[in-house]
Amino acid sequence: MTGSDAAHPRIDTSRPHPARVYDWWLGGKDNYPVDEELARRILAADDTAVRGARANRRFMHRATRTAAEAGIRQFLDIGTGIPTEPNLHQVAQGVAPEARVVYADNDPIVLRHAEALLRGSAEGGTEYVHADVRDPDTILRLAGETLDFSQPVALSLVALTHYLGAEPDGDDVYGLIERYVDVLAPGSYLVMTQVTPDLSPAAIAKAAEHFRRGGTPFYPRTLAEFSRFFDGLDLLGPGVIAVYGWRPAPEDVTAQAEGIVPVYGAVARKP
């Protein structure tokens, strides 16, 4: 296991963390009362939150499997979140046991669970980097100890960019993602999802306000704003679409009957 801080950092239980809120929505146990409180408030404002978290997870499974079946043998998952089986490495190594996977996240609880993430196949490799997505130099340097960036990599940023702002109020999110994509070899994949206000504007506005009051910036994006992340890349069919509709499995078709999920997803290939 690698990381930007050799010592285990202190877990702040006074403020909610997106990874732990997400864990609560998925029915996990690795969250604190402050996380559950925010998760419940958001769910009361936006009843799609739990469906969205589960749909995100299934999208990640399908996208990872698609990349692995296309021959990708290296995966970098940033904003990993708390382990929920099957994890990305289990999906990738289920297709190709020799696949190498690097996870990156900034939540100390994810660091605590790194051993669970590291139990990959004997043929492949699984590593964990404790660092923030806003620090690409550290993530890329440490990930480069496991991955060969001269060969194609699938970069996974699932349910992450809606926590990153935009200039002049916050991060240069497009420049940040471009920084990661620039180092990827031709033939690499970019896998992303993003909460959108397009499909449920009132509920998403309330959810975003709850996140911000809890100390977590939250930036839903429109179809055009999300599509911009894929400029210069070749989108795989069916393109940018609500996550339920991206190459759905039977369970996704069934889940659509529960109602909309205001989350876009897409997978693109670097030419």
C-alpha positions in Angstrom: 0.0 0.0 0.0 1.2 3.4 -0.9 0.1 6.8 0.2 0.8 10.5 0.5 0.9 10.2 4.3 2.6 7.2 6.0 0.7 7.6 9.2 -3.0 6.9 9.4 -4.7 10.4 9.4 -7.3 11.2 12.0 -10.9 10.6 11.1 -13.0 13.7 11.5 -16.4 12.6 12.8 -17.6 16.2 13.3 -18.3 16.7 9.6 -20.0 14.5 7.0 -17.8 13.0 4.2 -19.2 12.2 0.8 -17.8 8.7 0.8 -19.5 7.9 4.1 -22.8 9.4 3.0 -22.6 7.3 -0.1 -21.8 4.3 2.1 -25.0 4.9 4.1 -27.1 5.1 1.0 -25.6 1.7 -0.1 -26.6 0.2 3.2 -23.0 0.1 4.6 -21.9 0.3 8.2 -18.8 2.5 7.8 -20.3 5.9 8.5 -21.0 8.1 11.5 -24.2 9.8 12.9 -23.2 13.0 11.2 -23.0 11.2 7.8 -26.3 9.4 8.4 -28.0 12.7 9.4 -26.9 14.4 6.1 -27.8 11.3 4.1 -31.3 11.2 5.5 -31.8 15.0 4.9 -30.7 14.6 1.3 -32.9 11.6 0.8 -35.9 13.5 2.2 -35.2 16.2 -0.3 -34.3 13.9 -3.2 -35.9 10.5 -3.1 -33.7 9.3 -6.0 -30.5 9.4 -3.8 -30.4 5.7 -2.9 -31.4 4.6 -6.4 -28.7 6.9 -7.8 -26.0 5.5 -5.6 -26.9 1.9 -6.6 -27.3 2.8 -10.3 -23.8 4.5 -10.1 -22.4 1.3 -8.7 -23.9 -0.9 -11.3 -22.7 1.5 -14.1 -19.2 1.1 -12.7 -19.4 -2.6 -12.9 -20.6 -2.5 -16.6 -18.1 0.1 -17.7 -15.2 -1.8 -16.0 -16.3 -5.0 -17.6 -16.5 -3.3 -21.0 -13.0 -1.9 -20.7 -11.6 -5.2 -19.6 -13.3 -7.1 -22.3 -11.8 -4.6 -24.8 -8.3 -5.5 -23.6 -7.6 -2.9 -20.9 -5.4 -4.4 -18.2 -4.7 -1.3 -16.1 -7.3 0.6 -14.0 -7.0 3.8 -12.0 -10.0 4.5 -9.8 -10.0 7.9 -8.2 -12.7 8.6 -5.5 -12.8 5.0 -4.7 -15.2 5.2 -1.7 -15.6 2.7 1.0 -15.4 -0.9 -0.3 -18.7 -2.4 -1.4 -18.4 -5.8 -3.2 -17.9 -6.4 -5.9 -15.2 -3.8 -6.1 -13.7 -2.6 -9.3 -10.7 -4.9 -9.1 -13.0 -7.9 -8.6 -14.8 -7.0 -11.8 -11.7 -6.3 -13.8 -9.8 -9.3 -12.6 -12.9 -11.5 -13.1 -12.4 -10.8 -16.8 -8.6 -10.6 -16.8 -6.9 -12.0 -13.7 -3.6 -10.2 -14.7 -5.3 -6.8 -14.5 -3.6 -4.2 -12.3 -5.7 -1.8 -10.3 -4.8 1.3 -8.3 -7.4 2.9 -6.0 -7.1 6.5 -4.8 -9.2 8.4 -2.2 -8.8 11.0 0.5 -11.1 9.6 3.2 -9.2 8.0 6.2 -11.9 5.4 6.5 -11.1 4.2 3.0 -7.5 4.0 4.0 -8.5 1.9 7.0 -10.2 -0.5 4.6 -7.3 -0.6 2.1 -6.5 -4.2 3.0 -9.9 -5.3 1.8 -9.2 -3.4 -1.5 -5.8 -5.1 -1.8 -7.1 -8.6 -1.9 -6.8 -9.0 -5.7 -5.9 -12.0 -7.9 -2.5 -13.6 -7.6 -1.8 -12.8 -11.2 -2.7 -9.1 -11.1 -1.9 -6.3 -8.7 -4.0 -4.1 -6.5 -2.7 -1.0 -4.8 -4.1 2.0 -2.8 -3.1 5.6 -2.8 -4.2 7.9 0.0 -4.5 11.3 -1.8 -6.9 13.9 -3.1 -8.0 14.1 -6.7 -6.9 17.7 -6.7 -3.3 16.5 -6.3 -2.7 14.8 -9.6 1.0 14.9 -9.3 0.9 12.7 -6.2 -1.7 10.3 -7.5 0.0 9.9 -10.9 3.4 9.5 -9.3 2.3 6.8 -6.8 0.0 5.1 -9.3 3.0 4.9 -11.7 4.7 2.5 -9.3 2.0 -0.1 -10.2 0.7 1.1 -13.6 2.6 1.7 -16.8 1.3 4.9 -18.3 2.9 4.2 -21.6 0.2 1.5 -22.0 -3.6 2.0 -22.0 -5.3 2.7 -18.6 -9.0 2.9 -17.7 -9.4 6.0 -15.6 -12.6 5.8 -13.5 -14.1 8.9 -11.9 -17.5 7.7 -10.8 -19.7 10.0 -8.7 -16.8 12.4 -8.2 -16.9 15.5 -10.3 -20.1 16.8 -8.7 -17.9 17.5 -5.6 -15.6 19.6 -7.7 -16.4 23.2 -8.4 -15.7 25.5 -11.3 -13.7 28.7 -11.7 -14.0 31.4 -10.5 -15.7 29.9 -7.4 -13.8 26.7 -7.0 -11.6 24.2 -8.9 -10.7 24.3 -12.5 -12.4 21.0 -12.8 -12.0 20.7 -16.6 -8.4 21.5 -16.4 -8.0 19.0 -13.6 -9.5 16.1 -15.5 -7.6 17.1 -18.6 -4.4 16.8 -16.6 -5.2 13.2 -15.9 -6.3 12.4 -19.4 -3.2 14.0 -20.9 -0.9 11.4 -19.3 -3.0 8.5 -20.6 -1.7 6.5 -23.5 -3.8 6.3 -26.7 -6.4 3.6 -26.4 -7.1 4.5 -22.7 -10.6 4.8 -21.4 -12.3 7.5 -19.3 -15.3 6.4 -17.2 -17.4 9.0 -15.5 -20.7 9.7 -13.9 -22.1 13.1 -12.7 -25.3 14.2 -10.9 -27.4 16.5 -13.1 -30.1 19.0 -12.5 -31.7 18.2 -15.9 -33.9 15.4 -14.8 -35.1 16.5 -11.4 -34.1 20.2 -10.9 -36.0 21.1 -7.7 -34.9 18.0 -5.8 -31.3 18.3 -6.9 -31.2 21.9 -5.9 -32.4 21.0 -2.4 -29.9 18.1 -2.2 -27.1 20.4 -3.3 -28.0 22.9 -0.6 -28.0 20.2 2.1 -24.5 19.1 0.9 -23.2 22.7 1.0 -24.6 23.3 4.5 -22.9 20.2 5.6 -19.6 21.6 4.4 -19.4 19.7 1.1 -19.4 21.6 -2.1 -21.8 20.1 -4.6 -22.0 21.0 -8.3 -24.6 19.3 -10.4 -24.0 19.7 -14.2 -26.1 19.8 -17.3 -25.8 17.5 -20.2 -23.7 20.0 -22.1 -21.4 20.7 -19.0 -20.9 17.0 -18.4 -20.3 16.2 -22.1 -17.5 18.7 -22.1 -15.3 16.4 -20.0 -15.1 14.1 -23.1 -13.9 16.7 -25.6 -11.3 15.2 -27.9 -12.2 11.6 -26.9 -14.3 9.0 -28.8 -17.5 8.2 -26.9 -18.6 4.6 -26.8 -22.2 4.0 -27.6 -24.8 5.0 -26.5 -22.8 8.1 -25.6 -23.7 10.4 -22.7 -26.9 9.1 -21.1 -28.6 8.6 -17.8 -26.7 5.8 -16.1 -29.6 3.3 -16.3 -29.5 3.5 -20.0 -25.8 2.8 -20.6 -25.6 -0.7 -21.9 -28.1 -1.8 -19.3 -28.2 -5.3 -17.7 -31.6 -6.9 -17.0 -31.5 -5.6 -13.4 -31.0 -2.0 -14.7 -34.0 -2.3 -16.9 -36.1 -3.6 -14.0 -34.8 -0.8 -11.7 -35.9 1.9 -14.2 -39.4 1.1 -13.2 -38.7 2.6 -9.7 -38.3 6.0 -11.3 -35.7 8.4 -12.7 -32.1 8.7 -11.6 -30.7 12.2 -12.2 -27.1 11.0 -13.0 -25.4 11.0 -16.3 -22.7 8.4 -17.3 -20.4 7.9 -20.2 -17.3 6.0 -21.3 -14.9 7.3 -23.9 -11.7 6.1 -25.5 -8.6 8.2 -26.1 -7.8 8.1 -29.8 
